[in-house]
């Protein structure tokens, strides 16, 4: 099984310096047409499956490009 990734790791990978804030905001209110992110419990840490992390990467790379 592939490892999960959290918003702080993704932020670092994507060059964001906000500690994952923008990524968590997107996870709570996705605006890419892909629907809600499932499997997250309120007030718990975000741990994203590889396919969820790839969706986040695609969204933020699209904004940068």
BELDASUL-V563080 format. One record per residue. N is the residue number from 1. NEAR is the number of other ideal C-beta (glycine too) atoms within 8 Angstrom. D_CENTER is the distance of its C-alpha to the mean C-alpha in Angstrom with 1 decimal. Layout:
n:N near:NEAR d_center:D_CENTER
n:N near:NEAR d_center:D_CENTER
This chain:
n:1 near:2 d_center:19.1
n:2 near:5 d_center:16.1
n:3 near:5 d_center:14.3
n:4 near:9 d_center:11.0
n:5 near:9 d_center:8.5
n:6 near:11 d_center:7.2
n:7 near:12 d_center:5.3
n:8 near:8 d_center:8.9
n:9 near:9 d_center:9.3
n:10 near:16 d_center:6.7
n:11 near:15 d_center:8.3
n:12 near:8 d_center:11.5
n:13 near:7 d_center:11.2
n:14 near:11 d_center:10.5
n:15 near:5 d_center:13.3
n:16 near:10 d_center:12.0
n:17 near:5 d_center:14.4
n:18 near:7 d_center:13.1
n:19 near:6 d_center:11.9
n:20 near:13 d_center:8.2
n:21 near:8 d_center:9.7
n:22 near:10 d_center:8.6
n:23 near:14 d_center:4.8
n:24 near:10 d_center:6.2
n:25 near:8 d_center:8.7
n:26 near:13 d_center:6.8
n:27 near:12 d_center:5.7
n:28 near:5 d_center:9.4
n:29 near:5 d_center:10.8
n:30 near:10 d_center:9.5
n:31 near:5 d_center:12.1
n:32 near:8 d_center:11.9
n:33 near:4 d_center:14.4
n:34 near:5 d_center:12.5
n:35 near:4 d_center:13.2
n:36 near:4 d_center:11.6
n:37 near:8 d_center:9.2
n:38 near:4 d_center:12.0
n:39 near:4 d_center:13.0
n:40 near:8 d_center:11.8
n:41 near:4 d_center:14.8
n:42 near:4 d_center:15.5
n:43 near:3 d_center:15.7
n:44 near:6 d_center:14.3
n:45 near:4 d_center:11.7
n:46 near:9 d_center:8.3
n:47 near:6 d_center:8.9
n:48 near:14 d_center:7.1
n:49 near:8 d_center:9.8
n:50 near:10 d_center:10.3
n:51 near:6 d_center:10.3
n:52 near:9 d_center:7.0
n:53 near:12 d_center:5.5
n:54 near:8 d_center:8.2
n:55 near:10 d_center:7.4
n:56 near:14 d_center:4.4
n:57 near:11 d_center:7.2
n:58 near:9 d_center:9.7
n:59 near:11 d_center:8.9
n:60 near:14 d_center:8.9
n:61 near:9 d_center:11.8
n:62 near:7 d_center:13.6
n:63 near:6 d_center:13.6
n:64 near:6 d_center:15.0
n:65 near:4 d_center:17.5
